[in-house]
Structure formats: structure tokens, C-alpha cells
Amino acid sequence: MMHMTANDCGMMMGAMGWAMPVIGIALLTLLGLGIASLAKFLFTSR
């Protein structure tokens, strides 16, 4: 029982460690696209 939970926790941590940079890059990309579209909208509306 103890070994199972420890293994699950380790797998979870490994998945998180792998997912964190991917999520970070995705969020930064979305943020960049949002800012770019907003800037384009502001510049073209003027």
C-alpha cells in the first residue's frame, strides 16, 4: 500500500515536472498573442 502511493506520487511529480514548462510556454505564447492582437487592434483603429 505504502509503495503504491509513493510510486503514484513519484509519477505525478514527474508528470508535473514535465508539464510545468509546457504550460508556462503555452501561457506565455497565449499572453504574447493577446498583447500582439490588442496592439494591432489599437494601432489599426487609430
Chimera marker file (.cmm) of the C-alpha trace (Angstrom):
<marker_set name="trace">
<marker id="1" x="0.000" y="0.000" z="0.000" r="1" g="1" b="0" radius="0.5"/>
<marker id="2" x="2.733" y="2.456" z="1.002" r="1" g="1" b="0" radius="0.5"/>
<marker id="3" x="4.889" y="1.595" z="-2.029" r="1" g="1" b="0" radius="0.5"/>
<marker id="4" x="1.901" y="2.118" z="-4.358" r="1" g="1" b="0" radius="0.5"/>
<marker id="5" x="1.143" y="5.634" z="-3.053" r="1" g="1" b="0" radius="0.5"/>
<marker id="6" x="4.844" y="6.575" z="-3.178" r="1" g="1" b="0" radius="0.5"/>
<marker id="7" x="5.059" y="5.344" z="-6.780" r="1" g="1" b="0" radius="0.5"/>
<marker id="8" x="1.915" y="7.258" z="-7.740" r="1" g="1" b="0" radius="0.5"/>
<marker id="9" x="3.280" y="10.383" z="-6.087" r="1" g="1" b="0" radius="0.5"/>
<marker id="10" x="6.584" y="9.979" z="-7.953" r="1" g="1" b="0" radius="0.5"/>
<marker id="11" x="4.781" y="9.553" z="-11.282" r="1" g="1" b="0" radius="0.5"/>
<marker id="12" x="2.605" y="12.576" z="-10.506" r="1" g="1" b="0" radius="0.5"/>
<marker id="13" x="5.672" y="14.674" z="-9.636" r="1" g="1" b="0" radius="0.5"/>
<marker id="14" x="7.406" y="13.527" z="-12.825" r="1" g="1" b="0" radius="0.5"/>
<marker id="15" x="4.345" y="14.444" z="-14.909" r="1" g="1" b="0" radius="0.5"/>
<marker id="16" x="4.142" y="17.843" z="-13.178" r="1" g="1" b="0" radius="0.5"/>
<marker id="17" x="7.858" y="18.477" z="-13.748" r="1" g="1" b="0" radius="0.5"/>
<marker id="18" x="7.374" y="17.697" z="-17.442" r="1" g="1" b="0" radius="0.5"/>
<marker id="19" x="4.110" y="19.655" z="-17.762" r="1" g="1" b="0" radius="0.5"/>
<marker id="20" x="5.174" y="22.836" z="-15.927" r="1" g="1" b="0" radius="0.5"/>
<marker id="21" x="7.498" y="24.213" z="-18.667" r="1" g="1" b="0" radius="0.5"/>
<marker id="22" x="4.991" y="23.210" z="-21.368" r="1" g="1" b="0" radius="0.5"/>
<marker id="23" x="2.163" y="25.014" z="-19.549" r="1" g="1" b="0" radius="0.5"/>
<marker id="24" x="4.449" y="28.012" z="-18.968" r="1" g="1" b="0" radius="0.5"/>
<marker id="25" x="5.388" y="28.226" z="-22.661" r="1" g="1" b="0" radius="0.5"/>
<marker id="26" x="1.736" y="27.846" z="-23.680" r="1" g="1" b="0" radius="0.5"/>
<marker id="27" x="0.644" y="30.609" z="-21.290" r="1" g="1" b="0" radius="0.5"/>
<marker id="28" x="3.439" y="32.920" z="-22.466" r="1" g="1" b="0" radius="0.5"/>
<marker id="29" x="2.502" y="32.236" z="-26.100" r="1" g="1" b="0" radius="0.5"/>
<marker id="30" x="-1.172" y="32.982" z="-25.414" r="1" g="1" b="0" radius="0.5"/>
<marker id="31" x="-0.224" y="36.125" z="-23.497" r="1" g="1" b="0" radius="0.5"/>
<marker id="32" x="2.054" y="37.252" z="-26.325" r="1" g="1" b="0" radius="0.5"/>
<marker id="33" x="-0.646" y="36.619" z="-28.937" r="1" g="1" b="0" radius="0.5"/>
<marker id="34" x="-3.195" y="38.511" z="-26.833" r="1" g="1" b="0" radius="0.5"/>
<marker id="35" x="-0.897" y="41.504" z="-26.431" r="1" g="1" b="0" radius="0.5"/>
<marker id="36" x="0.013" y="41.428" z="-30.140" r="1" g="1" b="0" radius="0.5"/>
<marker id="37" x="-3.642" y="41.314" z="-31.235" r="1" g="1" b="0" radius="0.5"/>
<marker id="38" x="-4.525" y="44.067" z="-28.763" r="1" g="1" b="0" radius="0.5"/>
<marker id="39" x="-1.677" y="46.269" z="-30.000" r="1" g="1" b="0" radius="0.5"/>
<marker id="40" x="-2.641" y="45.581" z="-33.640" r="1" g="1" b="0" radius="0.5"/>
<marker id="41" x="-6.272" y="46.461" z="-32.853" r="1" g="1" b="0" radius="0.5"/>
<marker id="42" x="-5.235" y="49.692" z="-31.121" r="1" g="1" b="0" radius="0.5"/>
<marker id="43" x="-2.858" y="50.718" z="-33.917" r="1" g="1" b="0" radius="0.5"/>
<marker id="44" x="-5.271" y="49.883" z="-36.758" r="1" g="1" b="0" radius="0.5"/>
<marker id="45" x="-8.263" y="51.601" z="-35.103" r="1" g="1" b="0" radius="0.5"/>
<marker id="46" x="-6.362" y="54.897" z="-34.963" r="1" g="1" b="0" radius="0.5"/>
<link id1="1" id2="2" r="1" g="1" b="0" radius="0.2"/>
<link id1="2" id2="3" r="1" g="1" b="0" radius="0.2"/>
<link id1="3" id2="4" r="1" g="1" b="0" radius="0.2"/>
<link id1="4" id2="5" r="1" g="1" b="0" radius="0.2"/>
<link id1="5" id2="6" r="1" g="1" b="0" radius="0.2"/>
<link id1="6" id2="7" r="1" g="1" b="0" radius="0.2"/>
<link id1="7" id2="8" r="1" g="1" b="0" radius="0.2"/>
<link id1="8" id2="9" r="1" g="1" b="0" radius="0.2"/>
<link id1="9" id2="10" r="1" g="1" b="0" radius="0.2"/>
<link id1="10" id2="11" r="1" g="1" b="0" radius="0.2"/>
<link id1="11" id2="12" r="1" g="1" b="0" radius="0.2"/>
<link id1="12" id2="13" r="1" g="1" b="0" radius="0.2"/>
<link id1="13" id2="14" r="1" g="1" b="0" radius="0.2"/>
<link id1="14" id2="15" r="1" g="1" b="0" radius="0.2"/>
<link id1="15" id2="16" r="1" g="1" b="0" radius="0.2"/>
<link id1="16" id2="17" r="1" g="1" b="0" radius="0.2"/>
<link id1="17" id2="18" r="1" g="1" b="0" radius="0.2"/>
<link id1="18" id2="19" r="1" g="1" b="0" radius="0.2"/>
<link id1="19" id2="20" r="1" g="1" b="0" radius="0.2"/>
<link id1="20" id2="21" r="1" g="1" b="0" radius="0.2"/>
<link id1="21" id2="22" r="1" g="1" b="0" radius="0.2"/>
<link id1="22" id2="23" r="1" g="1" b="0" radius="0.2"/>
<link id1="23" id2="24" r="1" g="1" b="0" radius="0.2"/>
<link id1="24" id2="25" r="1" g="1" b="0" radius="0.2"/>
<link id1="25" id2="26" r="1" g="1" b="0" radius="0.2"/>
<link id1="26" id2="27" r="1" g="1" b="0" radius="0.2"/>
<link id1="27" id2="28" r="1" g="1" b="0" radius="0.2"/>
<link id1="28" id2="29" r="1" g="1" b="0" radius="0.2"/>
<link id1="29" id2="30" r="1" g="1" b="0" radius="0.2"/>
<link id1="30" id2="31" r="1" g="1" b="0" radius="0.2"/>
<link id1="31" id2="32" r="1" g="1" b="0" radius="0.2"/>
<link id1="32" id2="33" r="1" g="1" b="0" radius="0.2"/>
<link id1="33" id2="34" r="1" g="1" b="0" radius="0.2"/>
<link id1="34" id2="35" r="1" g="1" b="0" radius="0.2"/>
<link id1="35" id2="36" r="1" g="1" b="0" radius="0.2"/>
<link id1="36" id2="37" r="1" g="1" b="0" radius="0.2"/>
<link id1="37" id2="38" r="1" g="1" b="0" radius="0.2"/>
<link id1="38" id2="39" r="1" g="1" b="0" radius="0.2"/>
<link id1="39" id2="40" r="1" g="1" b="0" radius="0.2"/>
<link id1="40" id2="41" r="1" g="1" b="0" radius="0.2"/>
<link id1="41" id2="42" r="1" g="1" b="0" radius="0.2"/>
<link id1="42" id2="43" r="1" g="1" b="0" radius="0.2"/>
<link id1="43" id2="44" r="1" g="1" b="0" radius="0.2"/>
<link id1="44" id2="45" r="1" g="1" b="0" radius="0.2"/>
<link id1="45" id2="46" r="1" g="1" b="0" radius="0.2"/>
</marker_set>
